[in-house]
């Protein structure tokens, strides 16, 4: 089974190594092979909304950048994990660029999913989706917004189970472990 982490968090950030170490162990314990992509080290352009991937050459993005190596990983992952500092209640720009480009993996048709109109996935949808947000400081509105954004992404990815984990930049290893395990438990990945 495959897990993919798309990280918008810079590797020099103190919490980066803690989260990565914990996820490698916990996800590995569940027999997932994990790929970790540091988006801050990739050249990824913004989506133009040009419809190339839906109308002109379905499934193929017009841009030739580092997303070309990420698309197959996204298409083959049963567990998709987004890691980002929280920026105005959402993902930072590095992760947001990759999220917006995810549309190339959808079909150009529509279907009703959870009572809403969505593009169905071209490939097997990830069964699990986890969003991990890093807060600079306590902010209830940002936390609420991040949970909503995460939930909406899980729906658009057609994920069966989801969890949102909120961490604070200064948290220690044990409290990060507790929060990440809570998220994995919420998705039913661990007991």
C-alpha positions, 0 to 999 in steps of 0.5 A: 500500500502506498502513502504520499506526503506532500509537504509545504513545510520547509525542512529547516523548520524545527517541527518538520523533522519531528513530524516526518520521523513520527509519520515514517514510523507510524505509517510504516507500522501499518505496512504503507510504503511512504513517499515524501515530497518537499514541495518547497524544493520543487518547481511547481507553477500555479494552475492557469485553469486553462482546461487543457487537462480536462478538455484538450488532452484529458489527464495531461497538464499543459505545464511541464514542471515538477508536478509531472513526477508527482502526478503518478505518486498522487494517482497511485496513493491509497493514503494522501497526507498534506502537511502545511503551515496554516496561512490565513486558515488554509494551506500555504502557497507551496501546497496550494499550487499542488492541490490546485493542479490535482484537477488533472487527475479528475475526469472531465465529467461530473458525478454526484458525490456526497450530495454535491457535484464533483469531477470523478477521479480518473484513477483509484481515489485515495481511501485515506486523507489526512491534513496536518496544519502547523499553527504559529500561534493559537488562532481559533478562526484559522483552526476552524477554517483549516478544518473546513478546507481540509474536509472539502479537499477530502471530499473532492479527492473522494477519500473514504476516511479523513482526519485533520491534525492541528499542531503548534510550531513549538510542540514537543515530540510526545505531544506531536505523536499523541496528536498524529496518533489521534488522527490515525485512530480517527481514520481507523488506521490504528486501534 
